[in-house]
């Protein structure tokens, strides 16, 4: 379930694919949340500069990984790199309503309309619309919104949904792994499929 409220929480997060993969493997190996937290800190699993940073990263990444059931964990561990990155992106989308709506309302619409580029103005218009619709977003600082816009683009580049060509952000919608697509359909997550692939 995607949260009902808007959050600026992604401002302090990254795509963290390699770190996410490590945590999913630990979960698959039967490690508890507490054991994973201990490993993250004691072994500095993520190579964090400070212990408090390692704790925060571990908390965020565990929250993402816990959105995977056993079927999805098995799918992740047995998939190719591109599919694994998309599964990581899905866990981020499932935890953040605003990012999901950006994907559904901006990225998907661009794919449907055959517009190959995402520009800064697209992001600014999206945030302006949300400010008009939601007073919480309207109260966020400009620096917060700027940071989120940057992070959204970074996530999409890291997930291979955008490719930088001649300094332009070119949309490169994925062809989903059929097993992943069927799983999402079975779970009632067709909106996520549409948001990522640009399907009607």
Buried (B, 14 or more C-beta within 10 A) or exposed (E): EBEEEBBBBBBEBBBBBEBBBBBBBBBBEEBEBEEBBBBBBEEBBBEBEEEEEBBBBBEBBBBBBEBBEEEBBEBBEEBEEBBBBBBBBBBBBBBBBBBBBBBBBBBBEBBEEEEEEBEEEBBEEBBEBBBEEBEEBEEBEEEBBBBBBEBBBEBBBBBBBBEEEEEEBEBBBBEBBEBBBEBBEEEEBEBBBBBBBBBE
